[in-house]
Amino acid sequence: MAGFKDIIGHEQIIEHLQNAIGMDKVSHAYIINGPDKSGKMMLAEAFAMALQCEKHGVPFLQTGTGT
């Protein structure tokens, strides 16, 4: 599964999501919209993985991967 570092063309939203996680101010819901095949699902999955993942005590934002 792709992490934030693997997603191209969504720098502004990725920065916003990473800042929200880093400041521990994640909203209860996000609306991700756009045309078909624009990467909405990949972005949502990377965000969900970032919220849930830790690798040996190191947060996802530092490792960039969910493994």
C-alpha positions in Angstrom: 0.0 0.0 0.0 1.3 3.5 -0.9 2.2 6.0 1.7 2.2 9.8 1.4 5.6 9.8 -0.2 4.4 7.7 -3.1 1.5 10.0 -4.0 2.2 12.6 -6.7 0.2 15.7 -7.4 -1.6 16.2 -4.1 1.0 18.1 -2.1 -1.3 20.6 -0.6 -3.8 18.1 0.9 -0.9 15.8 2.0 0.7 18.6 3.8 -2.6 19.5 5.5 -3.2 15.9 6.6 0.4 15.4 7.8 0.1 18.7 9.8 -3.2 17.6 11.3 -1.6 14.3 12.5 1.5 16.0 13.7 -0.4 18.5 15.8 -2.9 15.9 17.0 -5.8 17.9 15.5 -7.4 15.4 13.2 -11.0 16.2 12.3 -13.8 13.7 12.7 -14.4 13.5 9.0 -12.8 14.5 5.7 -14.5 14.9 2.3 -12.1 13.8 -0.5 -13.6 14.5 -3.9 -12.5 14.8 -7.5 -12.7 13.1 -10.9 -12.5 9.3 -11.4 -9.0 7.9 -11.1 -7.6 11.0 -9.5 -6.1 9.2 -6.5 -8.9 9.8 -3.9 -8.8 6.2 -2.6 -5.0 6.1 -2.5 -4.9 9.3 -0.5 -7.6 8.1 1.9 -5.8 4.8 2.4 -2.5 6.5 3.1 -4.2 8.8 5.6 -5.9 5.9 7.4 -2.6 4.0 7.5 -0.8 7.1 8.9 -3.4 7.3 11.6 -3.1 3.7 12.6 0.5 2.7 11.9 3.6 2.7 14.1 6.8 0.9 13.3 8.7 -0.1 16.4 7.4 3.0 18.2 8.2 5.3 15.4 5.2 7.2 13.9 4.2 6.7 10.3 5.2 10.2 9.4 8.8 9.5 10.2 9.0 6.1 8.4 6.8 6.8 5.4 5.6 3.3 5.3 3.1 1.2 7.1 5.4 -1.8 7.6 
